[in-house]
Amino acid sequence: MSKGIKNVLIVFTLICGIAFFVFVVQLISLNRGRSDSDGNGANESQSASTSGDESAPDSSQASQGNGNGLAQGDNGADSQQTPDVLSGRRYELYYTSAQRLVLYADEEMFIHDSEMETADMFTYNDEGNASLLINFVSLPLGAQNEAESFLEGYLEGNPSYVSGLVHIKNSSLMGVYVSGVNAGETFEAWIHSIPDNDSDPSNDIGMAFVVRYRNNVQKNAIFAILDSLELTNP
């Protein structure tokens, strides 16, 4: 074999080797890119699935929640305030021929006097004057006018302050509120109008709720009775 042909074969072999090497490198690179693409796709799918599970509630849990008698928003604590359990003895006082006034008072804390004419007295049992007086009043000029002078007999010349129509503590009953202080004793009253079908105001009557106390212990005990006020059918 001549020297020239031998050189040609060497060059051709080198070219073939280089071409084969480039082909192998490209093939490896191509396969790696496809593998990475498949892996990212699977990870993205899994991530999307996981994200969807976190944002959406489990169907079994949702069906269990809806299967209960109350939905989560209607369980009493969320939808509305659960009323406090009323404690003490239940009293029914005359209100009208069609309704009674119901209240609750602790028999160990209060002495109930029902012998008063058109009135009931609940006296706090601590040898003081703290009490709740509930009595009928005539309102020919309306509850507002009655409230302006209502506490004069209790305050002995001290001023009283009328604040307008408000709820009687936490009960559903409304009354015109008036308050004053005499010798360290606080007096508060609510003048409640009893509705009627008579257009003549001279016949209007109502109920007065009068409280007196000297300290917060007495006040809180009396206000607990007022909180329980409600009207019911006899």
C-alpha positions in Angstrom: 0.0 0.0 0.0 1.4 3.3 -1.0 2.1 6.0 1.5 -0.5 8.3 0.0 -3.4 5.8 0.3 -2.4 5.1 3.8 -2.6 8.8 4.8 -6.0 9.0 3.1 -7.3 6.1 5.2 -6.0 7.6 8.4 -7.7 10.9 7.7 -11.0 9.1 6.7 -10.9 7.1 9.9 -10.4 10.2 12.0 -13.3 11.9 10.3 -15.5 8.9 10.9 -14.5 8.7 14.6 -15.2 12.4 15.1 -18.6 12.1 13.4 -19.5 9.1 15.6 -18.4 10.9 18.7 -20.6 13.9 17.9 -23.6 11.6 17.1 -23.2 9.9 20.5 -23.0 13.2 22.4 -26.1 14.5 20.6 -28.0 11.3 21.3 -27.2 11.4 25.0 -28.1 15.1 25.3 -31.4 14.4 23.5 -32.3 11.5 25.8 -31.5 13.5 28.9 -33.7 16.4 27.8 -36.6 14.1 27.2 -36.2 12.5 30.6 -36.1 15.9 32.3 -39.2 17.0 30.5 -41.1 13.9 31.5 -40.0 14.3 35.1 -41.0 17.9 35.3 -44.4 17.1 33.8 -45.0 14.4 36.4 -43.9 16.8 39.2 -46.1 19.6 37.9 -49.1 17.2 37.7 -48.5 16.0 41.2 -48.1 19.5 42.5 -51.3 20.6 40.9 -53.1 17.6 42.4 -51.7 18.4 45.8 -52.7 22.0 45.5 -56.1 21.1 44.5 -56.5 18.8 47.5 -55.4 21.6 49.9 -57.8 24.2 48.5 -60.8 22.1 48.0 -62.5 20.3 51.0 -62.6 16.5 51.0 -65.8 15.3 49.5 -66.3 12.8 52.3 -65.9 15.5 54.9 -68.2 17.8 53.1 -70.9 15.1 52.9 -70.5 14.4 56.6 -70.9 18.1 57.4 -74.0 18.5 55.3 -75.5 15.2 56.6 -75.8 16.6 60.1 -78.9 18.3 61.3 -77.1 21.7 61.4 -74.6 23.1 58.9 -71.3 24.5 60.3 -72.7 28.0 60.1 -75.9 27.0 61.9 -74.5 25.3 65.0 -75.7 28.0 67.4 -72.2 29.3 68.3 -71.6 30.7 64.8 -75.1 31.7 63.6 -76.4 33.2 66.8 -75.5 33.7 70.4 -76.6 30.9 72.6 -78.7 32.3 75.4 -77.5 31.9 78.9 -79.2 29.3 81.0 -81.7 31.0 83.2 -81.3 30.2 86.9 -83.4 30.8 89.9 -87.1 30.5 90.6 -89.5 31.4 87.8 -92.1 34.1 88.6 -95.2 35.0 86.5 -96.5 38.5 87.1 -99.7 39.9 85.8 -99.2 42.1 82.7 -102.4 42.1 80.7 -105.4 39.7 80.4 -103.6 38.1 77.4 -100.0 38.0 78.6 -97.9 37.5 81.7 -94.5 38.9 82.7 -92.0 36.2 83.4 -88.8 36.7 85.3 -86.2 34.6 87.2 -84.8 35.4 90.7 -82.6 33.5 93.0 -84.6 32.6 96.1 -81.5 32.6 98.3 -80.5 36.1 97.3 -83.9 37.8 97.0 -87.1 38.0 99.2 -90.2 38.3 97.0 -93.1 40.4 98.3 -96.2 39.8 96.3 -98.6 41.3 98.8 -98.1 44.9 97.7 -101.0 46.4 95.7 -100.4 46.4 91.9 -96.7 45.8 92.6 -94.0 43.2 93.3 -90.9 43.8 95.3 -87.7 41.7 95.1 -85.4 42.7 98.0 -81.8 41.8 98.0 -81.1 39.7 101.1 -78.2 41.5 102.7 -80.0 43.7 105.3 -79.8 46.7 103.0 -82.3 48.6 100.8 -81.1 47.1 97.5 -84.2 46.0 95.6 -86.2 45.7 92.4 -89.7 47.2 92.4 -92.1 46.4 89.6 -95.4 48.2 89.7 -98.2 49.5 87.4 -98.2 53.2 86.7 -100.6 55.5 84.9 -99.2 57.3 81.8 -101.7 59.9 80.7 -98.9 62.1 79.4 -96.7 59.3 78.1 -93.7 57.4 79.5 -91.2 60.2 78.6 -93.1 62.8 80.7 -93.6 60.4 83.5 -89.9 59.5 83.6 -88.8 63.2 84.1 -90.3 63.4 87.5 -90.6 59.7 88.4 -87.6 59.5 90.8 -88.3 62.7 92.7 -89.6 60.8 95.7 -86.4 58.7 95.9 -83.8 61.4 95.2 -85.0 64.0 97.8 -84.2 67.0 95.6 -81.2 65.6 93.8 -81.3 65.7 90.0 -82.4 62.9 87.8 -81.3 62.2 84.2 -83.6 60.8 81.4 -81.9 59.0 78.6 -84.9 58.1 76.4 -86.3 54.8 75.2 -83.9 51.8 75.6 -84.0 48.1 76.3 -84.5 47.1 79.9 -81.0 45.7 80.3 -80.7 42.6 78.1 -84.4 41.8 77.9 -86.6 42.4 74.9 -88.8 44.9 76.8 -88.3 48.6 76.2 -88.7 51.5 78.6 -87.8 55.2 79.1 -84.7 55.2 81.3 -84.1 57.6 84.2 -81.4 57.6 86.9 -80.1 59.5 89.8 -78.1 59.3 93.1 -79.0 60.1 96.6 -76.6 59.7 99.6 -74.4 57.2 97.8 -77.3 55.1 96.7 -78.1 54.7 93.0 -81.6 54.7 91.6 -82.5 53.6 88.1 -85.9 53.2 86.5 -87.4 52.1 83.2 -90.9 53.3 82.4 -92.5 50.8 80.1 -95.7 51.5 78.2 -98.1 48.7 77.9 -99.7 48.8 74.4 -103.4 48.9 74.0 -106.0 49.5 71.3 -107.4 52.6 73.0 -106.7 55.9 71.2 -107.4 57.8 74.4 -104.0 58.6 76.1 -105.6 59.3 79.4 -106.2 55.6 79.8 -102.6 54.6 79.1 -100.9 52.5 81.7 -97.5 51.0 82.0 -95.0 49.3 84.2 -92.2 50.9 86.2 -89.0 48.9 87.0 -87.2 50.6 89.8 -83.9 49.4 91.1 -81.8 50.8 94.0 -78.3 49.6 95.1 -75.1 50.8 96.7 -72.4 48.5 95.2 -71.7 46.4 92.1 -72.6 43.1 93.9 -76.1 44.3 94.5 -76.4 45.9 91.1 -75.3 42.8 89.2 -77.7 40.5 91.1 -80.6 42.8 90.4 -79.7 43.3 86.8 -79.7 39.5 86.3 -83.4 39.6 87.1 -84.0 42.3 84.6 -82.1 40.4 81.9 -84.6 37.5 82.3 -87.7 39.6 81.6 -90.0 38.3 78.9 -93.7 38.2 78.0 -95.6 35.0 77.6 -99.1 33.8 77.2 -100.8 32.5 80.3 
